[in-house]
Amino acid sequence: MSQKLKNEELNRLSVNEFKAAQKQPVVIILDNVRSLNNVGSAFRTADAFLIEEIILCGVTGTPPNKEIEKTALGATSSVRWTHFKSTLEAIDYLKLKNYKCYAVEQATKSIALNEFKNSGEQLALVFGNEVYGVEQEVIDTCAGVIEIPQLGTKHSLNISVSIGIVLWEILKPSR
């Protein structure tokens, strides 16, 4: 029978160890995300996957913020973050640093997440507003669109769920 591990048995990195650790070459971009709980969840997920940075754009809330911290659980201290007035500015900045930017959205000519192949490039993944998704002008500047295949009646997943699914699929070791 399995025994649940205690926190001290998980051997997690300290904040300083996290900051010094080699990161995954992935940046998460939040495009006008309104829910502070979703922003906090993005930080917590970025910490779990050792993501390089989160870029918060437009109206997306920024730390320090009590509502973000509720779901981030301290990850705002470990994960590096930046704010840009617009998502287009953030993408231009990342392209200059040789990142390949992909929107995570439902669109024509999208690549199904399970078919997406990263050839070791630095990636920037754009996740959009809870109601409107990723803006079309942002999609137009990206190298492509990644779509999470869905089978039910709903049109989309919560952004925090989408971030976890996409990172897991992209970063999982090849089998």
N, C-alpha and C positions, 0 to 999 in steps of 0.2 A: 504494500500500500504506500502511496506517495505521501510525503509530508510537506506541507506548505513551508517555504523558506521564510525565515525572519529577515527583516530589512538588512541587518548587519551581515547576513550570509549571502547577500546578492553580489557582493564585491563590486559595487558601483564606483565610478570615478568621483573624486571630489570636484568641486567647481574649478579649482586651479588645475587639476589633472585634465579635466575636460577641455579647458582653454588651451592647454599645451598639446593635447592629443592631435594626431593626424585626422583631419576631417574627411568626410565623403565630399567629393567635388560637386556638390549640389547646393543650389540656392533656392529657397522658397520665396516666391513673390506673392503677396496678398494684394489683390486689386480691388480697392474700395470695399473691404470686408467690414460690415457694420457691427456684427456681434463681437463684443469684447470676450465672451466665452469662447468663440471660435478662434480668436487671436491667441488667447491663452492656450488652447488646445494645440494650435500650430506650434507654439514654443515648446510645449511638452513633447510633442511628437518629434520635432527637430532635435531635441536633446536625446531622445531615445535612439535615433538613427545617426547621431553624430554629424548632423548637417552643418555645413560651413557657415551659413548665414540666413537670416530671414530679412526680406526687404518689405517694409510696410508702406503702402502707397495710398495717396489721396486721403480719403476720410478714415482709413483704417486706424484704429486706436493704437497708441504707443505706450509702453511702460514709462515711468511707473504708473500703475493703475490698479486699484484694488480689485476691480472686476476681472481684469486680465489675469491677475495673480491667483484668483480662485481656481482657475483650471490649469494655469502654468505650473503651479506648485514649486516656484523657485527657478524654473527654467529660464526666466528672463535674466537671471544672473549668469547663466552659463552660456547661452546661445547669443552669438553676436547678432546685432540687428541695426538696421539703418532705415531712415524714412526719406521718401522722395515725394514731391508734390504730385507727380503723375507716374503712372506705370510705364508710359512711353519713355520718360527720362531714365527710369531704372533699367529698362531693357537696353537703351542706347549705352548706358554706363557698362552694363555687363557684356554687351557685344564687343566693346573696346577691350575688355579683359578676356576675350575669346570664349565666352560662354555661348552655348547653343540654347536658345530659348524656345520652350514649348508651352502652349496654352493647354490646360486641362479643361476640356469643354466638349460639348456635343456639336459637331460641325460636319459639313461635307468634306470628304477627303481626309477625315481623321484617321489616326492609326489606333487600332484597338490596343489597349494597354498590354494585353497578353501577347501581342505581336510586336510590340515596340522593342527595338534592339539598340542599346547604347554601345557605341564603339569606343568607350573609354573617354569620351569628351566631358568637359565641364558642362553641367546642365543647370539651367534655370527653369523652374516650373512655376507657371502662373496659375493661381487659383483665384476665381472671381467672386464677385458679390453674391450674397445668398439668394437674391431674387433674380438679378439680371445676368449673372455669370460673368465671364470675361468679356470685356467690351470688344466689339468687332475691330476697332482700330488697333487694339492691342493684338488680336489674333492675326491681323494683317502683317504685323512686324515680326511675328514669330516664325521659326524654321518649320513648324508644324503644329499639329493639334493631336493630343493624346486623349482618347475617350475610354472611360471605364464601361465595359459592356454591362448592360442591365437587362433583367428579364421581366420585371414586374410592371405594375401600372403607374408608378411614380416616375416623374420626368428627370429627377436628379437625386443625388445623395447629399447629405450635409457636408459642408466643406471640410470640417475636421475629420470626418470619416474618409472623404476622398483623399486627403493628404496622407493619411495612414496607409490606405490601400495602394496608392501610387508609389510611395516610397518603399514599401515592402516589396512590391513587384519589381521595381527598377533596381533595387539594391540587393535583392536576395542572391546568394551565391548560385552560380549555375550548377545544374544537377548533372 
